[in-house]
Amino acid sequence: MPKTTTTKATRRADQYNDPTHNYLRYWDGREYEHAAEEVALKKLLRGKHFKHAVDIGGGYGRLCIFLEQYADKVTLAEPSQQQLDIAADFLKDHPEVDRRLIQAADMPFKDGSVNLFTMIRVMHHLPDPTAEFAEIYRSLSDDGYAIIEVANYAHARNRVKHLLRGERLPAKPVDIRSEAHKNEDEIPFVNHNPKTVTRQLEHAGLHVVHTLSVSNLRSTQLKKLLPKSVMVGFEKGLQRPLSAVYFGPSIFFLVRKQHVA
Ligand SMILES: C[S@@+](CC[C@H](N)C(=O)[O-])C[C@H]1O[C@@H](n2cnc3c(N)ncnc32)[C@H](O)[C@@H]1O
């Protein structure tokens, strides 16, 4: 895993600048997961349209073109210059997507000026998302929404594992890095308990209005056995019912400001 540059005062989230870490290639063979995430976003955004959408930690812009269907303006807010450079090429036919070097805990948007935030596959780098949630709350318009994706520790396989051991699921984030990578300079990599994240969101003034369980069929074996179209078909039907038990490895929360009815 790439290294971070750390200063005492602030830690810049520039881990994805490592030239040996090709995040674009990471998606090769993960077409099902990508499609599952688009299915979830479609479900959560159906019938909605926004003035300004911001994809926090959007990487090279994997989801920005998709988000354009739902917003007049899309900003890719990404703290890694390398990801923004890759985005320049990936989004070359979409120059209207604003690409900006931005870190989630310190965003340059005016209070209440953003109508939709998405933060997908970023929470696993945020063991304590307090500052990031506060920034989302501050910048979000009163009628706005945020979609926060959470790498889920409480997924079905872990539940069974804990049950068999007679152990409760941990409330705190679980460090999933290998021993070799557990030093303070390495990028954090955690899975969260979705109940804890719900409480953290509520504490920040963000109320969960919908939850989806995503990538429910993520399995190398299944991917070999079933065509993607079949997997995505099942996925469409499963995301809502399985959210009740936080079944899948990825949980999508649709949130809005608490005072909004
Ligand atoms: C696994 S990638 C996900 C990229 C994109 N959201 C996607 O789903 O394709 C994680 C991204 O989070 C970004 N990131 C890490 N820490 C961050 C932070 N504190 N604020 C904003 N983005 C961050 C990284 O630079 C990287 O682009």
The ligand as an ORCA input file, in Angstrom:
! r2SCAN-3c Opt
* xyz 0 1
  C     -10.435      3.780     -3.237
  S     -10.295      5.377     -3.911
  C     -11.980      5.749     -4.384
  C     -12.082      6.728     -5.526
  C     -13.503      6.954     -6.032
  N     -14.352      7.478     -4.990
  C     -14.077      5.678     -6.575
  O     -14.945      5.083     -5.919
  O     -13.640      5.257     -7.646
  C     -10.127      6.357     -2.462
  C      -9.984      7.831     -2.784
  O     -10.161      8.561     -1.573
  C      -9.252      9.635     -1.609
  N      -9.060     10.084     -0.221
  C      -8.328      9.507      0.753
  N      -8.380     10.229      1.874
  C      -9.175     11.294      1.606
  C      -9.599     12.427      2.351
  N      -9.228     12.601      3.617
  N     -10.388     13.339      1.725
  C     -10.785     13.155      0.445
  N     -10.410     12.110     -0.300
  C      -9.610     11.191      0.266
  C      -8.009      9.078     -2.264
  O      -7.155     10.076     -2.750
  C      -8.625      8.213     -3.354
  O      -8.799      8.907     -4.554
*
